[in-house]
């Protein structure tokens, strides 16, 4: 048993313009070398383009994209008694799935 107490769960802060935690999560993934203001500029420019092209709420478009990409099941490698390895399907939680979806969207957009 550890001597330290358990770490408190911290909720992600919301961004200054949209007041949305999802936007802040995306900004934190975009950010490189601690340049958060540049990451905000990149995201807000993209949101503005979405607003102009689709004429709908850009946050709904972002949420819908992340919801479509979010995985439900992943695979994990397990080793059996004889020493051979195999892939076993496991369920992915909502937070982990959302993090994977954001990562995949940003990789595809680059």
N, C-alpha and C positions, 0 to 999 in steps of 0.2 A: 504494500500500500504506500502511495507516495506521501511525502511529508507536506508537500505544497497543496494548496487548495485547488479545486478544479477551476479552469479558466472560464470566465463569464462569456456568454454568447453576445457578440456585438452586432447590432443591426447596421446595415449599410446606410450611410447618410444619403439624403436626396440632393439632386443637383439644384443650382440656384434658379434656373429659368422654368423648367418643367415640374420641379418638385416631385421627381420620380426616382425611386431607388434603382430601377432597371437601367435608366439612362446613366446613373452614376456607376453601375457595374460595368457597362460598356465603356465608359470613359476610362475607368481604371484599367481595363484590358488594352485600350488603345495607347495609354500613356507609356512613354519610354523615357528612361533616365529622370523620372520625377517631374516631367514637364506637363503638368496637368492642364494649365491654361491652353497650351497648344492642342492637347487632346480634346478639350471642350470646343475649341475653334473648329477642329476637323469634324466633330460630330454635329455641331450646330449648322455647319455649311451643308453637310449631307442631309440633315433634316429639312433644311430650307429647300434643297433641290427636290426632295420627296414631296414637300408641300406644293411646290410649283407644278410638278408633273402630274401628280395624282389628284390634287385638290381635295384631299381628305386629311384627317388628323394623322400626322406623321408618327405619333406615339402608338396609334393603333396598328400602323403598318409594321413598326418595329416589334411590337408585341406579337403580332401574327407571324412574322418571320421567325422569331425565336421559338414560338410554340410549334411551328411546323418542323423545325430542325431538331427540337429536343428529343433525345433518344429515351426509350422506356426500358430497354434491355441492353446490357453490355455483356462481354465475355471476359472471363477470368481464367487464367491458366491454373490447373490443378494437377498434382502428381499423384498417381495411384500407387498401390503397394509394390507393383512390379518395377516401378521406376519410370514408366512412360508418362508423358504429359498429355493432357487433353484440355480443350477449351470447354468451360462450363458456363452456360448462360446464367446471369444474375440480374436482378432488378436494380435499376439505378434510381436513387432518390431524386426528389424534385430540385433540390439545390444543386446537386452534382450535375443533373441533366441540363439545368439552365446554364451552368458554368461551361459545360461542354458545348452547348449550342452557341453561346456567345463567342467562344474561342473559334469554333468552326466557321461561323459567319464572318468573323474578322479575317481569318486566314483566306477564305474564298474571295473576300473583297479586295485583299491586297494584290 
